[in-house]
Amino acid sequence: MSAMAGLLTQTLANLLAAQQQIAALGGLPPAAQQIQAGCNALIQPMVMQTRTLQQAVAAFVQAATPQLAQVQSMLSAQAPLPDIKAAMSALQQQARQLQGTANGTAGTLTAQTAQLMGYFNQLAGVEAGLQSQVTALQGQLGDAQSELDAAQKRYYYLLALGPFGLVGLAVALGLYLKWKSDVSDLQGQIGGLNGQIGAFNGMKAACQQLGADCQGLAASISDVRNAVNFLVSDLLEVSGDLDAGDAAVVIALMATAASTELATLGTDAA
């Protein structure tokens, strides 16, 4: 690969950045933590497989470029046909090995991306569950606040009666303190859920970005696979022309097309 990062390398960097953002989130509800763990477990293998493919393409391009140039020189010099065929055969064998790697990587990434999208589809259910819990707690809080207000008024009323209110004062105070504790507890639960919702919203945004990056990765890997397939097709065409004894100018044109595909492959995988 060239020293300058290409589109595929940048896509991988974006993917890792989104994954790290998700991994760093704390305070998530248990259901979201499971999604978080699932995403984290999938991204690293996806990145490693893509980098392995990049390395395989880079090694192939580095080796095949001078080999294909040699074939073109042999064609120009009208070298013996068996020699040209031997050079083409070696090149084809390497290209087909790379084709197998590219197709395998593309298939694996497609399956992993589908699994990742399955995790993303669970986000709506987690969000609905959180909102449902908050709504239920807010209803309980409203009821508890009403009971607290009534208990407070009862307590103050008995307190105002002086000695005449002493009989019920202890009970009234107990009810007031009980509802005050319940209100405080419910407020704490709602506050905790709101914190989880805030963290979840951050995760949801990061997952949306991760999904976009995964789609970008899938498109880039598809470009690499297509470039490999086109190259293999062009190399087969050259060999077929050699076997058929076609005109040298036709064979040279196909070799030039293969050379163009080879350059495209190097760019797509960078």
N, C-alpha and C positions, 0 to 999 in steps of 0.2 A: 504494500500500500504506500501511497505517497505520504509525505510528511504532513501535508495539509489534510485535516479531517474532512471526509466527505459526508454526504447526506445520511448514509447508513450509520456512520459513527456518531453523528450528531443526534440521530434518532435514538440510539442506544443511551447516549448521555441524558437526553430528556426523559427517557423511560426510567433510568436509575434515579434521577432527581425526583420524579413523581413518587416512585416507590419509597425512597428515603423519607419523603414528606409524610407519607402514610405511616411508615414504621415509627416515626418520631412522635406520633400523636398519642397522648395519654388521656385518661379519664373517659374512655369510651365505654358504652354499655357492653355487657358480655357478648351479645349477638354480633355487635360490630367488631369486637376483638377477634372473633372467629374469622370474620371476613378479612380483617387486617392480616391475620396470620396466614390465611390462604393466599392472599395477594403476594405477601412477602416470600412465601415458599415457591411461587411460580416464576417470579421475575428473574431470580438469579439463574435458574437453568435456561430460561429464554435468552438471557444475555450471553451466557457461556456458549450456547450452541451457535448463536449468531457470530460471535467472535471466532469460534472455530471455523465456521464457514468462510469468514473474511480471510483468515490466515490461509485456508486451503486455496481460495481464489487468488490471493496475492502470490503464493508460491507457484501456482499454475501459470499465471500471467507472466511472472518473471522468467519461468523456464520456457514457456511456449512462444513468447515473442521472438527470441532469436531463432528458435526452431522453425517457426513459420516463415521468418525472413530468409532462412536458409533454403526452404522449399521454393520460395519465390525466386531466389538466385539460381537454383538448380533448373527451374523452369526456363528462366531467361537464357541460361547457358546451354539449354537442351541437353542436360545431363542424362545418363542412361535411365530409362524408365524404371527398372527394378530399384535403383537407388532412391528415386523420388518416392516410389511407393513405400519403401521401407521407412523413409523419413516421415511420411504421412501416417503410416500405421502406428508408429510410436506416439505421434501427436494425438491421434484419435484415441488411443488407449488411455492416455492421461486425461483427455477431455471427458471420456465416458466415466471414469472414476469420479471426476468432479461433478458430473451430472448426477450420479447416484447420491453424492453427498448433498448437493443442492436440493434435489427432490425430497430426500429424507428430512432435511432440516425444515423445508417448507411445510411438509406434512405434519411434523411434530409441533411446529409453532402454531399451525392452524388449530390443532387440537388443544394446545395450551391456552390459546387466545379464547377459544370457545369456553373453556373452563373458567377463565378469568371473567368473561362476560357473565357467566352464571353467578359468580360472586356479586358482581355489580347489580344483577337483577334482584338480589336479596336486600339491597339497600332500602328499597321502598317499603318493604315489610318492617324493617327495623325502625324506620322513621315513623311509620304509622303506629307502631307499638309504643314508641316514646311519647308521641302526641296523645295517645289514648291514656297512658299513665298520668301525664300532666293534667289532662282534663278531669280524670277521676279524682286526683288529689285536690285539684282546685275546688271541685264540688264538695269534697270532704272538709276542706278548709273553710268554705263558706258556711257550712253547717256548724262546724266547731266554733267559728267566730261569732255566730249568732248565739250559740249556747254560752260562750264566754261573756258576751255583752249582757245576756240575761242574768248570769250568775253574778257578774259584777254589780249590776243594779240591785239585785237581791241582797248582796252582801252590804252595800252602802246603805240600803234601806234599813236593814236590821241594825247596822252600826249607828244609824241616826236615832233609833229608838232608845238607845242607851240601855239601862238595866232591863227594860222590857224585851229587848231583842237578843238577850244573851243566850236564850235557850236554843235558837236556831243559828246563832252566829258561827259556831264551829263547823256545822255542816255546810253552811253557805260558803265559808272560807275554803273548805276542802273542795267543794265543787268548782269554785272560782280558780283555785290553783290547778285542779285537774284539767279544766278546759284551757287554761293558759298554757300548760305543758303540751297539751294536744295540738294547739295552734302552733306553738313553736316547733314542735316535731314535724308537723305537716309542712310548715314553711321551709324547714331544713330539707325535707325530702324533695320539695318542688325546686328548691335552689340547687340541690344535687342533680336533679334531672335536667334542669336548664343548663348546668355545666356539661352534662353528657351530650345534650343536644347541640351545644356550641362546638364541642369536639367532633361530634358526628357530622355537623355541617362542613367542618374543615376537611374531614375525611371524604365526604361526598364530592366536594369540589376537586380534591386531589385524585379521586377515582375517575372523575370525568376526564381530567387531564391524562391520567394513565391510560384510559380507554382510547383516547385520541392518539396517544403515542404508540399504543399497541397496533392500532390500525395503520399508522404510519410505518411501523416495523414490518407488518404483513405486506404492505405495498412494496416496500424496499426489497424484501426477500423475494417477492414475486418477480420484481425486475431482474434480480440476480439470476433466479432460476430461468427466466425467459431468455436472458442473454446467454446463459450456458447452453440452453436448448438450441438457440439460433446458431451458436458457434458450432455445436456438434453437427447440426444439419448442414452447415456450410462445408465443414470438413468432409462429411460423407459425400457431399456433392462433388468436391474436388476428387476424391478417391474414385467415385463412379465415373467421372469424366476421364480419369486416367485409365481405368479399366476398359472404357468404351473406345479409347483411342481418339477422343475429341481433339479439336484443334488446340494448339498451345495457347492461343490468345483467349479462348473460352476458359481454359483451366486457370490461366493467370488471373482472369477477372474474378473467378470464384475464390481464388486464393486471396485476392485483395479484399473481397467481401468478408472472408474469414478474419483477415487482419483487422478490419474495422470492428467486427463483432468482438474481437479479443480486447480491443481498446475500450469498447463500451462496457464490457464485463468488468474491467479493472476500475472504471469510474463508478459503476453501480455498486460495487462491493466496498468502495472506500469509506 
